[in-house]
């Protein structure tokens, strides 16, 4: 992952951003820009680290996926996805390199999706630097866009050290988004991103409900412990940050895996819910940092007496 080091020498400042821009579909004229998800519409100086086991999958936590989602304006539009390794293109036409949804998503026939399986890609094409090129013809207008780069490597604990993986499953409709996740896939639309960062050790918070009896003794009615977490992320560009904050953090299910070697314990696919988001930007860096507070999705560490 490519990041700039200016953040280490320039004091940060905190700011609050507005809502993400909404692009509405227009059926009477060509849209101003392609509607896309998880794809950078500019040349981004950013590379995401992704991993695969060598051979068949034996541990899902060692294998990454990347999701792309697009939307046509009318049925006659076309969307072509190519996977590039260096300068060699591989056109996505089936499930050879992942799960390909060519207008087959339930309830949304104009959606085109691809969930890249880096285990399949690694075992077919090998390690290296990859990116996606998407060509769309929307109401007669042709647009070509490129994704960020993905640096595919065989998994090792040492290589994955210093990263976290955020996986989400989304159903329902985010009003500000151009995508409606209702009825896409059973269980929700899957997305995943690996970012440099750390899920800090859980902090237990206790809540007590007691009463004092006639002998002035404290009698327990109910006590509860809630584990709170803090996710610290490294510098990321807005194309990653916007999807992470305005989409992934609103998902029905959020699973976070921490791959830092020096951590309190091993955390794999811990299901959490965000409770607060802090954003920092830097005057001479167009990337941003986030600190996200979370709590466990299951709130059942409760002791009842009555």
Buried (B, 14 or more C-beta within 10 A) or exposed (E): BBBEEEBEEEEEEEEEEEEBEEBEBEEEEBBEEBBBBBBBBEEBEBBBBBBBBEEEBEEEBBBBBBBBBBBBBEEEBEBBBBBBBEEEEBEBEEEEBBBBBBEEBEEBEBBBBBBBBBBBBBBEBEBBEBBBBBBBBBBEBEBEBBBBBBBBBBBEEEEBEBBBBBBBBBBEEBEEBBBBBEEBBEEBBBBBBBBBBBBBEBEEEEEEEEEEEEEEEEEEEEBBEBBBBBBBBBBBBBBBBBBBBBBBBBBBBBBBBBBBEEBEEEBEEBEBBBEEBEBBBBEEBEBBBBBBBBBBEEEEEEEEEE
